[in-house]
Amino acid sequence: MFLQKNILNAISYVKPKLTGAGFSLFIFFIVFFIAADFDLYGVSKDLNNPFLWSIFYGYGIICSIFIDLLAVKIPKITGTIKIAFYVLAGYLIFLPFGWMMVIVGGTVGALCSLVFYFGTYMARKNVFFKYIFAICAPFILCIILNTDFTVKKDWREWKRNSSYIALFDYFHGEHAIPVYAEKGQTITFSVKIQNNNGGGHGFHVLNKDGDVVAMKEVDESTYQIKAAEKSIYHIIVTGDKLKGSFTVTWDVNE
């Protein structure tokens, strides 16, 4: 019974922290989404950064617990002083990156810390608010980061055994081209992009786990990767509001 009570107390204590993390991350997403001109593809990719989640759900919650412990040990710490500690925590995370980052990034961090604190405060005042941002908000964000928001208009493609060609009037997002290779084999590939409107573009290679594979440049438009295991590798071509075409050719050999 005693253990069960302690577990329930711990869960009750952590809930406002989860609310603060979920609320501040959700507000961060909304602000970033607006600043990115409502680009869901770009924002979803940025949201897929584990470091971003660790700041809110790791660093943020740990700092909040530490501030609570200080308030227990030092009864003279008022609400205003607690807020000051939250602001300080927002600046301290950027300390290893130099003073310029402390000033610029720390200001953003301090604002996020204040939003985090407000989230924990509202969680204690409103049950509906608590569960919305402790559970629903991060669930929605997880759906967003696992959704492909690529936009293609007038997309025409031609596929061959070792080549892929695409023509389009608008391409914003990414397109994956699978290439199978045995362990130890070398994939030599070429990516040629025709840019008709000055849009952005690029490419990279992912393994089956979604990790970026190191590429060796052979010449201006030809690259190689070494297959670390028997798997399907994906050549990812990206477009940023691009009009034009691209051609990808590849060859797999020992």
Steps between C-alpha positions, in 0.01 A plus 500: 500500500783738593685428173182545299436835669854618420461399137170689474658806664792484255262476203296790636818707538632420151175579316542881521859460378381301198236767442765773511719311254211422265360853516835674438591262215158549340529880523853476358360298209220752434740797501750317279222391265384860454859627460561231234207635297282198589745253346386171656766296321790708628361533852425127524862425410629741764258351752653158431818606680547295822709782649200734485282254694778438752517874576133519597445153646850446641673824589175688565352244739830443684547875552141535619548221757828656615332838548225333704764337721665838556162646597453221756849541646483880500152611613580866424490428126186671373310451176687791344836347587386165355416676174847657503652153538299378199632793294854422616459136396396619153830684464727239659432229241676713236807572715720230335444661157656839577374837620334596174281189518431574866370845406302403190402140566471561873231761444296245307577242768385738773169561321451124461576457870233754590249320278602172669442654843163638393406152378580346839303776672193449280522122547435549870209732431320323216468122456389537137809709420722245674388200297481691171867599514638205695351241264314638197750767387807272485287232333400749228863608457609136466242452223630813323865394512411156362294640211647577159383847394674492162310690229532401133319665209487370142745226596611272214745218554685231306648200681762255374707229668784741574358845432220733602382820328242746631356819347280734700352847520530512879695288747523583868615218724682180419490197272665167587658267244573150636820320406575147622855396588672205666742552788836627373368610160550854372215714372620756246235755414450830324243771573438773242243767581356746249393816685258713298388751763781547753344272761712313751606139460733234636545129561632247751492125564324321786540144625212278612501663845460848353857604582703707255771301322839659433563563130830508311515752216639347181454806277272804475173304490600141581521349847559166666386330818617171650222265607562417866233229491263320266218750468304747292657846499304809401635785291296797623456795262362814664334806351417837650220649287687370197388487137697287255620141490756260637672186375648236727710212365679233701711190475567234764824300485746315721 
